[in-house]
């Protein structure tokens, strides 16, 4: 189960290797070339945007932006979506 911790100006999301594997291999949304599947993923976002990302605890990564966008969007709770640029927030 993903862990999302709200911070004063954003959030920290941590996905376990099981979370990312299940996400990449769920029925109807198979991502056979997923770079995150089976790896832990940590994303930190503040009011300015993405400020930290790590895969398996390593920050020196080259992760596909489309995949990052998709996995964060799928796991992000509704009350924090205004902080992730993919979600269009309507009043």
matplotlib code that plots the C-alpha trace (Angstrom):
import matplotlib.pyplot as plt

x = [0.0, 1.5, 2.4, 1.6, 2.5, 1.2, 3.8, 3.2, 3.7, 3.3, 3.7, 6.1, 5.0, 6.6, 5.7, 7.0, 8.4, 5.1, 3.1, 5.1, 5.0, 1.3, 0.8, 2.8, 1.1, -2.5, -5.1, -5.8, -2.8, 0.2, 3.5, 5.9, 8.9, 8.2, 11.3, 9.8, 8.2, 9.6, 11.5, 10.7, 9.9, 10.0, 8.7, 8.7, 6.7, 6.3, 4.4, 7.0, 6.8, 8.9, 11.9, 13.1, 12.8, 14.6, 14.3, 15.5, 16.9, 19.1, 18.6, 20.9, 18.4, 17.1, 13.4, 10.9, 8.8, 5.6, 5.9, 6.6, 3.6, 1.3, 2.3, 2.2, -1.2, -2.6, -1.6, -2.1, -5.0, -7.6, -6.8, -3.2, -3.8, -3.5, 0.2, 0.8, 0.8, -1.1, -4.3, -6.4, -8.0, -11.4, -13.0]
y = [0.0, 3.4, 5.8, 9.4, 11.9, 15.4, 18.1, 21.8, 22.7, 19.4, 15.7, 12.7, 9.6, 6.2, 3.2, -0.2, -2.7, -4.6, -1.3, -0.5, -4.1, -4.4, -1.0, -1.9, -5.3, -4.6, -5.9, -3.6, -1.3, -3.5, -1.6, -4.3, -1.9, -0.2, 1.2, 1.3, -2.1, -4.1, -1.1, 1.3, 4.8, 8.0, 11.3, 14.6, 17.5, 21.0, 24.1, 24.7, 21.2, 18.0, 18.5, 14.9, 11.5, 8.3, 4.7, 2.1, 5.0, 6.3, 9.8, 9.6, 8.1, 8.6, 7.8, 8.2, 11.3, 9.8, 6.8, 8.9, 11.1, 8.1, 6.3, 9.4, 10.4, 7.0, 6.8, 10.5, 11.2, 13.7, 16.3, 16.6, 16.5, 20.3, 19.9, 17.5, 19.2, 16.4, 16.9, 19.8, 21.3, 22.9, 25.0]
z = [0.0, -0.9, 1.8, 1.2, 3.9, 3.6, 4.5, 5.2, 1.5, -0.3, 0.2, 0.3, -1.5, -1.1, -3.2, -2.3, -4.9, -4.7, -5.3, -8.4, -9.7, -9.2, -10.9, -14.0, -14.3, -13.5, -16.0, -18.8, -18.2, -18.7, -18.9, -20.0, -20.1, -16.8, -15.3, -11.8, -11.6, -8.7, -7.3, -4.5, -5.6, -3.4, -4.7, -2.8, -4.1, -2.6, -3.6, -6.4, -7.8, -7.8, -5.5, -4.9, -6.6, -5.7, -7.0, -4.5, -2.4, -5.3, -6.5, -9.5, -11.8, -15.3, -15.1, -18.0, -17.3, -18.7, -16.5, -13.4, -14.3, -14.7, -11.5, -9.3, -10.8, -10.2, -6.5, -5.5, -3.2, -4.5, -1.9, -3.1, -6.9, -7.2, -6.5, -9.4, -12.8, -14.7, -12.7, -13.9, -10.8, -11.3, -8.7]

ax = plt.figure().add_subplot(projection="3d")
ax.plot(x, y, z, "-o")
ax.set_aspect("equal")
plt.show()
